[in-house]
Amino acid sequence: MYQVTYDYLTANREKMDSMPNFPVYYDELGVDISKLLGFAAVETTNLTGISNRKNELKMVVAQNAYDLSTRIFAYAEQSNLVELQKDSYYPESVLKYGTDAFVRDNSRKLYNLAQANLENLAAFGVTAETQATFLANIDQFEKAIPLKRDSVSERVKRNKAYDAVMVQTDAVLKKIDSLAVTLRLSDPDFYAGYKSSRKIIDTGTASLSVKGQVVEVGSLVPVPDAFVELMPLPLNGDTPLKKKTADKGGFRIKSMTPGNYQVKVSKYGYTEQVLDVAVNSGETTKLTITLAKN
């Protein structure tokens, strides 16, 4: 949206160049847009690669751990070692879908159990070599966890800086708005074009990023108490913005960062609905989302 306005002003600069402070505002707008584009370029190298690598290592470690678990359990069962049976039993799904910390800690626990019984486990395919490979995989996975955490921290810092530039850019545009509106009568064509590029919201009108209603398919009856989640795209494991629909199925989310979002709406007894939406600065994105009963 900023770029569209800047391009329009560039093409029609003679209309406003003589106005007080406009050249300064115009230059500031150009600098701010360049900064925002720089943030966008950095964001394209997002956490996806780091997250994918961590998840790949996690799956390898989880599979190693489950395999070792079955071998220790088999030895314990054959030897009537009840406590070792309890300590070594892990369902595959628990390891596969556990948290990073859970997989790391319990993999190390299984490794230590195997080390304590290594000689007896040889007949079950557990050797010093398989243990060394398992330990190396655990170490790699453990190193990848803080790497992602550090990257998230850097992203938070970038987002704060991005937000600060957004606030600054909006302030500059409001000053330009106050100059442009003086041409509404003397040059209506220019002002109409500027307003279209800027999408100026009349003074006193509340600006909401997203406003929507959830209704049933067909009947259009409002659906209260539905869960609405918005997640920035591309999906990188960010914490979603969450809302719950009111009695008439409505929801509002304010002050969102412009961009593309995935919207997920769910309620018990209805089929979950997922869609993508674009949120633009200074505008209200209006949604009507339909849910079908199961």
WORA-V605043 format. One record per run of one state. SS is the DSSP state (alpha for helix, beta for strand, coil for the rest). FROM is the first residue (numbers start at 1). TO is the last residue. If there is no record, write none. Layout:
SS|FROM|TO  SS|FROM|TO
This chain:
coil|1|1  alpha|2|11  coil|12|12  alpha|13|15  coil|16|21  alpha|22|44  coil|45|47  alpha|48|78  coil|79|81  alpha|82|88  coil|89|91  alpha|92|96  coil|97|99  alpha|100|116  coil|117|117  alpha|118|124  coil|125|127  alpha|128|183  coil|184|187  alpha|188|198  coil|199|209  beta|210|216  coil|217|221  beta|222|222  coil|223|226  beta|227|232  coil|233|240  beta|241|244  coil|245|249  beta|250|253  coil|254|258  beta|259|266  coil|267|269  beta|270|270  coil|271|272  beta|273|279  coil|280|284  beta|285|291  coil|292|292  beta|293|293  coil|294|294
